[in-house]
């Protein structure tokens, strides 16, 4: 069974690919997705559909671990940022 993080990450990748294709069409791409906007939109929709049918406990764990991860990320980056070191 997929985790919520995997579903969210894949949906975000689908969105990012569509945005990158729109904003940087000149980039060299060794592999091009056929019908990128259709495939990307379907990927996002399908992952959101799957996320709607997971147990409440899964959502609860996902939110708690996500908030904890964001808290740790910002606390660590505040102390170890190159910008913070230069401003001292």
Beta strands, then each sheet from edge to edge (+ up, - down):
end
